[in-house]
Amino acid sequence: MLQDVLTTVIAAGCAGCVYLAAAARVVKQYERGVVLRLGRFVGGVRPPGFTMIVPFVDRLYKVNMQIVTLPIPAQEGITRDNVTVRVDAVVYFKVVDAANAIIQVEDYRFAVSQMAQTSLRSIIGKSDLDDLLSNREKLNQGLELMIDSPAVGWGVQIDRVEIKDVSLPDTMKRSMARQAEADRERRARIINADAELQASRKLAEAAQQMADTPAALQLRLLQTVTAVATEKNSTLVLPFPVELLRFLERAHQPAPEPGWPQPPRPLDESAPPPAPAAVPPAPDGAVPDTAPAPNGSPGPVAEGSPGPVPDGSDIPVEADGVDPDPAGPAGPPGPPVDPVSVTPVRAAADAVSHVSEEDWPRA
């Protein structure tokens, strides 16, 4: 009899140990327990620590309350300005209501992942390329609101959303590189032009100061010569004033000899033609010596009087670089003339060279 009682006690103890082993549960600090008894939620959320359930009747679900990092696969879409981009992001969320995370949604991780991908595609279609590249904070906030709205009913709170990378086509990258290069070149030109303007103003002030003090220009010239001479050069270049060259050119011009024909003056179309010289009346029946011959040649010249002096009308003058009579009336043709270099002085010199010896004043 005593042996049967001991056997029953031992069997009950073993059954109790097995029951305790089957009913005992441990919930960690970062977890919460949700118990479903015969499929119904009862007893509320179990706190962390040791807890008991009814074996074979209750079912305990543990929910992680830590922040979860969920990467969003790269999504390809077209922006509002018709640019194809590929964007990937990452979502940080945590469960705030363990019961709703188990009861309201089948798998809250998968649900948050799909919602994040859909929201990311929507954000890509509503944004411009410049916003994706430079205004990411605003896009991150909009993406967070789009994911957090349905996730609230699932017992999930979206902590933050970050866009990781924006991949562009190679052609778009080259276009943006050319645009950035052109913009930098434009700014460089503006800076260079501003520097030139400031330098020109300073040079103008320096020129005005040197104009007031001529000795300063000479000192500056000597400084330039000294700077050039310090280098190991075998050639020394000295600036020469242009005014000195003009002075020497005027000094070397020969003075016109007395009795030589003067160079013709430039014709002024607006000036009236000169009046013909008055001829003294000849005695009755006499023919004046200065009367022109019937053939148009000058009349006889009295002996001992100077011959006719050719005036501007008798001297052939080159017009537009072409001599009307290449052979000339009394001499060989002159050298070719450049039309650009024809001046009144040059025309007068060429006219004098074409006058024959018979036309010179007689001694």
VEXDREN-2710 file (C-alpha; in Angstrom, 1 decimal):
% VEXDREN-2710
k/r/px/py/pz
1/MET/0.0/0.0/0.0
2/LEU/2.8/2.4/0.9
3/GLN/4.6/1.5/-2.3
4/ASP/1.5/2.5/-4.4
5/VAL/1.3/5.8/-2.6
6/LEU/4.9/6.6/-3.2
7/THR/4.6/5.6/-6.9
8/THR/1.6/7.9/-7.3
9/VAL/3.3/10.8/-5.6
10/ILE/6.4/10.3/-7.8
11/ALA/4.2/10.2/-10.9
12/ALA/2.3/13.3/-9.8
13/GLY/5.6/15.1/-9.2
14/CYS/6.9/14.1/-12.6
15/ALA/3.7/15.2/-14.2
16/GLY/3.9/18.5/-12.4
17/CYS/7.5/19.0/-13.5
18/VAL/6.5/18.3/-17.1
19/TYR/3.6/20.7/-16.8
20/LEU/5.8/23.4/-15.4
21/ALA/8.3/22.8/-18.1
22/ALA/5.6/23.1/-20.7
23/ALA/3.9/26.1/-19.2
24/ALA/6.9/28.1/-18.2
25/ARG/8.0/30.9/-20.6
26/VAL/10.7/33.6/-20.4
27/VAL/10.2/36.9/-22.2
28/LYS/13.3/39.0/-22.7
29/GLN/13.7/42.6/-21.9
30/TYR/13.4/43.9/-25.5
31/GLU/10.4/41.6/-26.2
32/ARG/6.7/41.6/-25.4
33/GLY/4.5/38.4/-25.2
34/VAL/1.1/38.0/-26.8
35/VAL/-1.0/35.0/-25.6
36/LEU/-3.7/33.5/-27.8
37/ARG/-5.8/31.0/-25.9
38/LEU/-7.7/28.7/-28.3
39/GLY/-7.1/31.4/-30.9
40/ARG/-8.4/34.3/-28.8
41/PHE/-6.3/37.1/-27.4
42/VAL/-6.5/37.1/-23.7
43/GLY/-4.6/38.4/-20.7
44/GLY/-3.1/41.4/-22.4
45/VAL/0.5/41.7/-23.4
46/ARG/2.9/39.8/-21.2
47/PRO/5.8/41.9/-19.8
48/PRO/9.4/40.8/-19.9
49/GLY/10.5/38.1/-17.4
50/PHE/9.1/34.7/-16.3
51/THR/5.5/33.9/-17.3
52/MET/3.2/30.9/-17.4
53/ILE/0.7/29.7/-20.0
54/VAL/-1.6/26.8/-20.2
55/PRO/0.2/24.0/-22.1
56/PHE/-1.5/22.8/-25.3
57/VAL/-4.1/25.6/-24.9
58/ASP/-2.3/28.8/-24.9
59/ARG/0.1/30.0/-27.6
60/LEU/2.7/32.7/-26.8
61/TYR/4.0/35.0/-29.5
62/LYS/7.1/37.1/-28.8
63/VAL/7.4/40.5/-30.5
64/ASN/10.7/42.3/-30.8
65/MET/10.4/45.9/-29.7
66/GLN/13.8/47.1/-30.9
67/ILE/14.3/49.5/-33.9
68/VAL/14.6/47.5/-37.1
69/THR/16.7/48.5/-40.0
70/LEU/15.0/47.6/-43.3
71/PRO/16.8/48.2/-46.6
72/ILE/14.6/49.1/-49.5
73/PRO/15.6/47.5/-52.8
74/ALA/16.6/49.9/-55.6
75/GLN/13.6/51.2/-57.4
76/GLU/13.8/52.5/-61.0
77/GLY/11.4/55.2/-62.1
78/ILE/11.0/58.3/-64.2
79/THR/11.0/61.7/-62.5
80/ARG/8.7/64.6/-63.2
81/ASP/11.1/66.1/-65.7
82/ASN/11.4/62.7/-67.6
83/VAL/14.7/61.5/-66.4
84/THR/15.2/57.8/-65.6
85/VAL/16.8/57.2/-62.2
86/ARG/17.4/54.4/-59.9
87/VAL/16.9/55.1/-56.1
88/ASP/17.4/53.0/-53.1
89/ALA/16.6/53.8/-49.4
90/VAL/16.5/52.5/-45.9
91/VAL/13.7/52.5/-43.3
92/TYR/14.1/52.6/-39.5
93/PHE/11.0/51.5/-37.6
94/LYS/9.9/49.8/-34.4
95/VAL/6.8/48.1/-33.0
96/VAL/4.9/50.1/-30.4
97/ASP/1.9/47.8/-30.0
98/ALA/2.7/44.2/-29.9
99/ALA/-0.9/43.0/-30.0
100/ASN/-1.8/44.9/-33.2
101/ALA/1.5/43.8/-34.8
102/ILE/0.4/40.2/-34.3
103/ILE/-3.4/40.5/-34.9
104/GLN/-3.8/43.3/-37.4
105/VAL/-1.2/42.2/-40.0
106/GLU/0.2/38.8/-41.0
107/ASP/3.8/39.9/-41.3
108/TYR/4.6/43.4/-40.3
109/ARG/8.1/43.3/-41.7
110/PHE/7.0/42.3/-45.1
111/ALA/4.2/44.8/-45.1
112/VAL/6.5/47.7/-44.1
113/SER/8.9/46.7/-46.9
114/GLN/6.3/46.6/-49.6
115/MET/4.8/49.9/-48.5
116/ALA/8.2/51.5/-48.5
117/GLN/8.9/50.4/-52.1
118/THR/5.6/51.7/-53.3
119/SER/6.0/55.0/-51.5
120/LEU/9.6/55.4/-53.0
121/ARG/8.3/54.9/-56.5
122/SER/5.6/57.5/-55.9
123/ILE/8.1/60.0/-54.6
124/ILE/10.3/59.5/-57.6
125/GLY/7.4/60.2/-60.0
126/LYS/6.4/63.4/-58.1
127/SER/9.9/64.9/-57.8
128/ASP/12.4/66.5/-60.1
129/LEU/15.9/65.4/-60.6
130/ASP/17.3/68.5/-58.9
131/ASP/15.1/67.7/-55.8
132/LEU/16.4/64.1/-55.7
133/LEU/20.0/65.4/-55.8
134/SER/19.9/68.5/-53.6
135/ASN/16.7/68.5/-51.6
136/ARG/16.7/65.1/-50.0
137/GLU/15.6/66.2/-46.5
138/LYS/12.2/67.2/-47.8
139/LEU/11.8/64.0/-49.8
140/ASN/12.8/61.9/-46.7
141/GLN/10.1/63.6/-44.7
142/GLY/7.5/63.1/-47.4
143/LEU/8.5/59.4/-47.7
144/GLU/8.3/58.9/-44.0
145/LEU/4.7/60.3/-43.9
146/MET/3.6/58.1/-46.7
147/ILE/4.9/54.9/-45.0
148/ASP/3.8/55.9/-41.5
149/SER/0.2/56.5/-42.4
150/PRO/-0.9/52.9/-42.9
151/ALA/1.8/51.5/-40.5
152/VAL/0.1/53.2/-37.5
153/GLY/-2.8/50.6/-37.6
154/TRP/-0.3/47.8/-37.6
155/GLY/1.3/48.9/-34.3
156/VAL/4.4/50.0/-36.1
157/GLN/6.0/53.4/-35.9
158/ILE/8.4/54.7/-38.6
159/ASP/11.4/56.3/-37.0
160/ARG/13.0/57.7/-40.1
161/VAL/13.6/57.1/-43.8
162/GLU/16.8/58.0/-45.7
163/ILE/17.4/57.9/-49.4
164/LYS/20.8/56.2/-49.9
165/ASP/21.8/56.6/-53.5
166/VAL/20.5/58.0/-56.8
167/SER/21.9/56.3/-59.9
168/LEU/21.8/58.3/-63.1
169/PRO/22.4/57.2/-66.7
170/ASP/25.9/57.8/-68.1
171/THR/24.6/60.2/-70.7
172/MET/22.9/62.3/-68.0
173/LYS/26.1/62.3/-65.9
174/ARG/28.1/63.6/-68.9
175/SER/25.5/66.3/-69.5
176/MET/25.6/67.4/-65.9
177/ALA/29.4/67.4/-66.0
178/ARG/29.4/69.7/-69.1
179/GLN/26.9/72.0/-67.4
180/ALA/29.0/72.3/-64.3
181/GLU/32.1/72.9/-66.4
182/ALA/30.4/75.6/-68.4
183/ASP/29.2/77.3/-65.2
184/ARG/32.7/77.2/-63.7
185/GLU/34.1/78.6/-66.9
186/ARG/31.5/81.4/-66.9
187/ARG/32.4/82.4/-63.3
188/ALA/36.1/82.2/-64.2
189/ARG/35.6/84.6/-67.1
190/ILE/33.6/87.0/-64.9
191/ILE/36.3/87.0/-62.3
192/ASN/38.9/87.6/-65.0
193/ALA/37.0/90.4/-66.5
194/ASP/36.5/92.0/-63.1
195/ALA/40.3/91.8/-62.5
196/GLU/41.0/93.4/-65.9
197/LEU/38.6/96.2/-65.0
198/GLN/40.3/96.9/-61.7
199/ALA/43.7/96.6/-63.3
200/SER/42.7/99.1/-66.1
201/ARG/41.5/101.6/-63.5
202/LYS/44.8/101.3/-61.6
203/LEU/46.8/101.7/-64.8
204/ALA/44.7/104.8/-65.7
205/GLU/45.5/106.3/-62.3
206/ALA/49.2/105.4/-62.8
207/ALA/49.3/106.9/-66.3
208/GLN/47.7/110.1/-65.0
209/GLN/50.3/110.3/-62.2
210/MET/53.1/109.7/-64.7
211/ALA/51.7/112.3/-67.0
212/ASP/51.9/114.9/-64.2
213/THR/55.5/113.9/-63.4
214/PRO/57.5/113.0/-66.6
215/ALA/60.5/111.9/-64.5
216/ALA/58.3/109.0/-63.1
217/LEU/58.0/107.6/-66.7
218/GLN/61.8/107.7/-67.1
219/LEU/62.3/105.9/-63.7
220/ARG/59.7/103.3/-64.7
221/LEU/61.6/102.8/-68.0
222/LEU/64.9/102.3/-66.1
223/GLN/63.2/99.8/-63.7
224/THR/62.0/97.8/-66.7
225/VAL/65.4/97.8/-68.2
226/THR/66.9/96.7/-64.9
227/ALA/64.3/93.9/-64.6
228/VAL/65.1/92.6/-68.1
229/ALA/68.9/92.9/-67.5
230/THR/68.8/90.7/-64.4
231/GLU/68.0/87.7/-66.5
232/LYS/70.7/86.0/-68.5
233/ASN/69.8/87.4/-71.9
234/SER/72.2/88.3/-74.7
235/THR/69.6/90.7/-76.2
236/LEU/68.4/93.9/-74.5
237/VAL/65.2/95.5/-75.8
238/LEU/64.8/99.2/-75.1
239/PRO/61.5/101.0/-75.8
240/PHE/61.8/104.0/-78.1
241/PRO/59.4/106.9/-78.0
242/VAL/57.3/107.3/-81.1
243/GLU/57.4/111.1/-80.7
244/LEU/61.1/111.1/-81.2
245/LEU/60.8/109.1/-84.4
246/ARG/58.3/111.7/-85.7
247/PHE/60.7/114.5/-84.8
248/LEU/63.6/112.9/-86.6
249/GLU/61.4/112.3/-89.7
250/ARG/60.5/115.9/-89.9
251/ALA/64.1/117.0/-89.3
252/HIS/65.4/114.9/-92.2
253/GLN/62.9/116.2/-94.8
254/PRO/64.8/118.4/-97.4
255/ALA/63.6/122.0/-97.7
256/PRO/62.3/122.9/-101.2
257/GLU/64.8/124.8/-103.4
258/PRO/63.8/128.2/-104.8
259/GLY/62.5/128.2/-108.3
260/TRP/61.4/124.6/-108.1
261/PRO/57.7/123.8/-108.7
262/GLN/55.7/123.4/-105.5
263/PRO/53.8/120.2/-105.0
264/PRO/50.1/120.5/-106.0
265/ARG/47.7/121.2/-103.2
266/PRO/44.8/118.9/-102.6
267/LEU/41.7/120.0/-104.5
268/ASP/38.8/121.1/-102.5
269/GLU/35.6/120.5/-104.4
270/SER/33.7/123.0/-102.2
271/ALA/36.2/125.9/-103.0
272/PRO/35.4/127.9/-106.1
273/PRO/37.8/127.6/-109.1
274/PRO/40.6/130.2/-109.2
275/ALA/40.0/133.2/-111.5
276/PRO/42.1/133.4/-114.7
277/ALA/45.0/135.8/-114.6
278/ALA/44.4/139.2/-116.3
279/VAL/46.2/139.6/-119.6
280/PRO/47.4/143.2/-120.5
281/PRO/45.8/144.5/-123.7
282/ALA/48.1/144.4/-126.7
283/PRO/48.5/147.2/-129.1
284/ASP/46.3/147.3/-132.1
285/GLY/47.3/144.8/-134.8
286/ALA/49.7/143.0/-132.5
287/VAL/49.2/139.4/-131.2
288/PRO/50.0/138.9/-127.5
289/ASP/52.8/136.4/-126.8
290/THR/50.7/134.6/-124.3
291/ALA/47.9/133.8/-126.7
292/PRO/47.4/130.1/-127.2
293/ALA/48.2/128.5/-130.5
294/PRO/45.4/127.1/-132.6
295/ASN/46.5/123.6/-131.8
296/GLY/46.2/124.3/-128.0
297/SER/49.9/124.5/-127.3
298/PRO/51.4/127.5/-125.5
299/GLY/52.4/130.5/-127.7
300/PRO/56.0/131.6/-128.4
301/VAL/58.1/132.6/-125.5
302/ALA/60.1/135.7/-125.6
303/GLU/63.8/135.3/-125.4
304/GLY/65.3/135.8/-122.1
305/SER/62.1/135.2/-120.3
306/PRO/61.4/132.1/-118.2
307/GLY/59.5/129.3/-119.9
308/PRO/56.0/128.2/-118.9
309/VAL/55.9/126.7/-115.4
310/PRO/53.8/123.7/-115.2
311/ASP/50.9/124.1/-112.8
312/GLY/48.8/121.4/-111.3
313/SER/46.8/120.9/-114.5
314/ASP/49.9/120.2/-116.6
315/ILE/51.4/117.7/-114.2
316/PRO/50.1/114.2/-114.4
317/VAL/48.9/113.1/-111.1
318/GLU/48.3/109.5/-110.2
319/ALA/44.8/108.7/-109.2
320/ASP/43.9/105.6/-107.2
321/GLY/47.4/104.2/-107.8
322/VAL/47.1/104.2/-111.7
323/ASP/49.0/106.6/-114.0
324/PRO/46.7/107.8/-116.8
325/ASP/49.7/107.9/-119.1
326/PRO/52.2/105.2/-118.1
327/ALA/54.9/106.4/-120.5
328/GLY/54.5/110.0/-119.3
329/PRO/54.6/113.1/-121.5
330/ALA/58.4/113.6/-121.4
331/GLY/60.0/110.8/-119.4
332/PRO/60.1/107.1/-118.4
333/PRO/57.3/105.6/-116.3
334/GLY/57.7/106.0/-112.5
335/PRO/57.7/103.2/-109.9
336/PRO/54.5/101.3/-109.0
337/VAL/52.5/103.0/-106.3
338/ASP/50.5/101.3/-103.6
339/PRO/47.0/102.7/-103.6
340/VAL/46.9/102.6/-99.8
341/SER/50.1/104.6/-99.3
342/VAL/49.1/107.5/-101.8
343/THR/49.1/110.8/-99.9
344/PRO/49.1/114.4/-101.0
345/VAL/52.9/114.6/-100.3
346/ARG/53.6/111.4/-102.2
347/ALA/51.4/112.5/-105.2
348/ALA/53.3/115.8/-105.3
349/ALA/56.7/114.0/-105.3
350/ASP/55.6/111.7/-108.1
351/ALA/54.3/114.6/-110.1
352/VAL/57.6/116.4/-109.8
353/SER/59.6/113.3/-110.9
354/HIS/57.5/113.2/-114.1
355/VAL/58.3/116.8/-115.2
356/SER/60.8/116.9/-118.1
357/GLU/63.9/119.0/-118.0
358/GLU/62.4/121.4/-120.7
359/ASP/59.7/122.3/-118.3
360/TRP/62.1/123.4/-115.5
361/PRO/62.7/127.1/-115.0
362/ARG/65.4/128.5/-117.2
363/ALA/68.3/130.3/-115.7
END
